[in-house]
Amino acid sequence: MSSFSEVMTNPIVVIILSAVILVLVLILVLSRPVPTVHAFTGPAGRVTVSRRAVHDLVEARCRAFRGVGSARANVTNRGGELDIRIELKVRESARLEDLSSQIQGEVGGMLRENLALENIGSIDIVVTGVSRSD
């Protein structure tokens, strides 16, 4: 009877085991469902929105503000609440207190009105840089 170390030195066994592990990892990764957020239940069934769709909408809305140079959003769904972290590069002429209030209000309102999302948690703003005003 061969020992484990002798079997593992056989290149064919190593290749087969590696292939099996790779296939299992691919199955696990590809079978994960797309992360979604429950929006509402209509007469014909549930309506969900992907976190990516929320992410794209939030970033697009933030970039529409004059004081924002660039925006990046991170959307998490914890405990049934949607938490949003928005990283902004603001223009040097922007008044941060006013800008952050407007963004938080409009993003929250947009998600409630356009996507019918109700369980919105925090909308946190993080300024990651300042760019020149054009």
N, C-alpha and C positions, 0 to 999 in steps of 0.2 A: 504494500500500500504506500502510495506517495504522500509525502508531507505537504502541507499547505504551501510552504515556501518553494518546494520543487514544482508544484503545479503553477504557481504564479510566475515562475521564470519562463514558462512556455509562452512564446509570443502569440500563438493562436488563441490561447485561453485569455490572455490579457486583452487582445483585440475584441474578442467576443464579449467579454465583460464590459469593456468600455462602450461598445456599441449598444448593449442592453441599457446601460446607465444613461447614455445620451438619449435614447428613444424614450425612456421613462421621464427624463427631465423635459424633453420637448412636449410630451403628452400633458404633463402638469402645467407647463407654461401656456400652451396653446388652448387648453380647455378652460382656462380661467374666464369667467364672464366679464363683459365690459362693465366697469363700475358705473352704476346709474343711481339717480336720485328720484324718488317717487314724487311726482308733481301733483297728481290728483287721480281720482277714479271717476271716469265718465260712464255714461249709460252702457257703452259697449265694452268697458274694461279699464284696466290700469293704464295710466300714461306716465312714462318715465323719461327722464332726460339724462343723457350721459354727462359725466363730470367734465369731459372734454368740451362738450357744447357750452356748459356753464363757463368754463375756463376761457374759451374763445370769445364769448359775449362780454365777459368782464374786461378782458384785455382790450377789446375793440372800443368799449365804452370809455375806458380810462384814456386811451390814446386820443380821443376826441376832445379832451380838455386842453385848452391853450397852454396851460402851465406844465403839461406832462410831455417829457421828451420821449420816454419809452415806459412800457408797463409789462410786468410779468405777474401772472396769477397762479396761485396754488390753491386748489379746492379739495377739501377733505370732508368726509361725511362720517361724523362720529356721534354715536348715541342718537341717531335720527336727526341731528342738526347739521346744517351745511355751514362749515367754517371756511372763510376765504382770507387768504393772506395775499396782499397786493404789494409787489415790490415796484417802486417807481424811481425813475430818474427824472427829476423835476428841472424845469428851466430856472435860471438864477433869478428871474423877475417874479417867480410864483410866490404867492403868500400861502405858506404851507398850511396854516390853520384853516383858512377859508377853503383852500383846494381839497384838503383831506375831508372836511365836512361835506362838501359838495359831492365828492366821489363816493363816500360811504352812503349818503342819502340816495344818490341816483342809482348806484349799483343795487342797493337793497330794494328800491322801488321797481327797478327794471326786472329783477328776478321775481318779485311778487306779481307784478302786472303782466309781463310778457310770458313768463314760463309757469305762472301759477304756483310758485314755490312758496311755502308758508314757513317751514321750519328753518329759518335762516338764523344762524348763530352770529358769531363775531365777524366783522369785516375789518381786518387789521391792515394798516398801511405802514410800510417800511420804506423809508427813503434810502436808496442805495447809491445815489449819486446826484450831482448837479451838473447840468449842461448849460452852455451859453444860450442866451436868449437871441432869437433871430430877428 
